[in-house]
Amino acid sequence: MSRDDVVLSFGEVGELTEVELANACRRAYLRLVVGAHVGWGKTELARWLAGPYRHLAVSGTASDYDVAPPSINSALRAANDTVNEDRIASILESMRRDVLGVLRELMSPEGASAFTKLALDTELVGREGDLVRPRARARMTLVDRALSLVAVDAITRPEDFEHSLFICDRCHQPVFDVASRPLGICRVHISGVERHDL
């Protein structure tokens, strides 16, 4: 198991290398995009926000948060008290559609360059020394939270997006696989074996 396969605490994130942070961001946004496709609800989204996203993102300025980002228990309580399942499904589907649109754009060098500039200009990401880090701000939309993770990955490894990324023609999931990209079909569908676990 690599260092970035474990659940990270706030202190450990600062110790990650550039590639380890990009790997962790990629896993987090792919999990969210796939989760939106397979029917995540309030509980799964709250766990993602209070878990992988919370551990990777840093607040933009001291004034962005009056308090620390929510714990899993407070995130679940807030979700259960204020948002119904239909609204969550709509938010997740809209986020997925927008993120897939950006990922398609990132498959070209021009798209990657434009997105990098946009991510830095709009402070989706920030630089901490040599690292590019995802940012979190109060009232940030779910799509912006996901795109902050995508931006770290794309800025760190633009060649992966240009040469390895594609959206599978069958399952409509984003896939990083240079060998399967020319076919446009992920290995799961080439093999005929489907997995439904996350």
LONUPA-759644 format. One record per residue (C-alpha): x, y, z; residue in one letter. Coordinates in steps of 0.001 Angstrom, whole numbers, plus 524288, in hexadecimal, padded with zeros to 5 digits. Layout:
N
XYZA
...
//
This chain:
198
800008000080000M
8056480D4D7FC4DS
8051F818F38057AR
7F9F381F477FE1FD
7F167813137FEE7D
7EF3C8155380D61V
7E59F81EFA81322V
7ED2682B83814E7L
7ECC9834B282052S
7EEAD8434081E20F
7FCF48426F8222CG
800018371981926E
7FAEE83E2780D18V
805CB8481A80E73G
80FC283D1980DFCE
80B318378C800FAL
81365838F27F4D2T
80DB883FC17E8F7E
80A61832CD7E25AV
804BF82CBC7EEC4E
7FBCC8386F7F073L
7F799837B27E225A
7F4CE829147E3D1N
7EC9482B937EFECA
7E51A8367A7E8F5C
7E2A282DA77DD34R
7DD49822C77E5BDR
7D48682C6D7ECF2A
7CE60832C87E0F5Y
7CCD5825E57D9B2L
7C612820297E597R
7BCAC82BB27E5E2L
7B9C882B047D742V
7B77F81C4E7D7B4V
7AF9A81DC17E42EG
7A6AD8278C7DD7CA
7A49E81DAE7D280H
7A1668122E7DB5DV
797A7819587E3D7G
79E8581F757EF66W
795A1826397F91CG
7973B82F6F8048FK
79F0D8261680CE8T
7A913822BB80276E
7AAC9830EA7FE68L
7AC508356680C84A
7B68382ACB80ED0R
7BDF882F148029EW
7BD9583D7F80679L
7C1CD83AE18147AA
7CB968305B81086G
7D3A883087803EFP
7D05083E758000CY
7D2308443A80D9DR
7DF6B83DAA80F0CH
7E492842D080218L
7DF2F8509C80116A
7E43885C6980856V
7DC688689E80B2ES
7DF948740B8026EG
7E13887E3E80D1DT
7DFA087EAB81BB9A
7D27A88575819F1S
7CCEB87AEB810F8D
7C8F28729B81C7AY
7C404877498297DD
7C67C8697B82E3CV
7CD8D85DAB828D4A
7C6E2855FE81DD2P
7BC8584CDB82355P
7BF4B83FD78298CS
7B8468340182401I
7AE198344B82EF4N
7AAE8842B082D50S
7AAB08415E81E71A
7A1168361781F63L
7987483D818290DR
798558498B82051A
7952A8417981438A
78A3C83A3E81B0DN
7846F846C48208CD
784DB84F93814ABT
7857484838807B5V
77C5E83E0F801E5N
780F0832807F9B7E
77B3A837B17ECF3D
782E98444F7EE64R
78F7483CAA7F125I
78D2D834267E51BA
78B5A840577DCD0S
797A6846D67E241I
79FA883A827E00AL
79AC7838A17D227E
79D61846D67CEA6S
7AB08846027D49CM
7ADE98397E7CD20R
7A99E83F6D7C03BR
7B1F984B967C25ED
7BE02844027C6C9V
7BD1F83AB57BB24L
7BC398468B7B22DG
7C8A784C387B809V
7CF9683F0C7B753L
7CC5583E347A8CDR
7D23B84BC27A6E3E
7DE7A847B37AE4DL
7E13F83D297A42BM
7E734847AF79B71S
7F34584FE979E7EP
7EB7985C6479C1FE
7E0F68581A7A5AEG
7EAF4854B47B015A
7F1B9861D87AE95S
7E4EC869757AF4BA
7E027861C27BB21F
7ED06863A17C259T
7EC04872617C088K
7DDB98725C7C4A9L
7E06B86A017D0C1A
7EB39873167D549L
7E3DC87FA27D1FDD
7D76A87B517D905T
7DF1A875937E473E
7D9FF867CC7E2D9L
7E80A864717E633V
7F32686B497ECE7G
801BF869777ED7BR
80890865787F9F8E
816E7865217F6A4G
8186185B2B7EBB5D
80AE7855427EE19L
7FE3B859127E794V
7F368856CD7F183R
7E48D856397F004P
7DDB5861877F6B8R
7D16D861727FEEEA
7C90686D6380160R
7BC6186F9C8087AA
7B07F86D967FFABR
7B8CD867737F4FAM
7B09585F737EB7FT
7B274850CC7EA7EL
7B7158520A7DC76V
7C16C85BF37E087D
7C5D9852EF7EB77R
7C738847C27E1C2A
7CDFA8506F7D7C2L
7D7BF8550C7E1F2S
7DC28846DD7E305L
7DC30845247D43AV
7E464851787D2FAA
7EF0884C5F7DC03V
7EFD383FE57D40BD
7EF8F846F57C6DFA
7F9BB851067CAB6I
802B0846937D049T
8013783CC87C515R
7FB55843127B8E1P
800FB838347B069E
7F81F82E397B722D
7EC3D835CA7B2A0F
7F1498378A7A4C9E
7F5BF829787A2BFH
7EEC6820887AC81S
7E1828265C7B001L
7D50A822B27A900F
7C6B5820F97AC3BI
7C29C812C97AA23C
7B8878118179F44D
7B13D806F97A6E6R
7B13680AFC7B53CC
7B37B819967B30DH
7BDC1819DD7BDE1Q
7CA9D8214E7BD28P
7D624818157BB88V
7E4D481A327BB78F
7EA5080F4C7B2F4D
7F3488121E7A781V
7F18E8046B7A1CAA
7E2A2804E97A1D0S
7E1218130179D65R
7E1C98101478EB1P
7D6648068A7904CL
7CE6180FD0798A2G
7CA2D804817A14FI
7CF50801C57AEF0C
7D5947F4CC7B25ER
7C9AC7F0D07BA58V
7C1277F1677AE3CH
7CB5E7EB967A547I
7CC347DFE87AE80S
7BD897DF247B052G
7BEE07DED67BF22V
7B8307E9D47C684E
7BAD77EE447D467R
7B1327F6537DC13H
7B8EF7F8E97E871D
7BF22805F97EBB9L
//
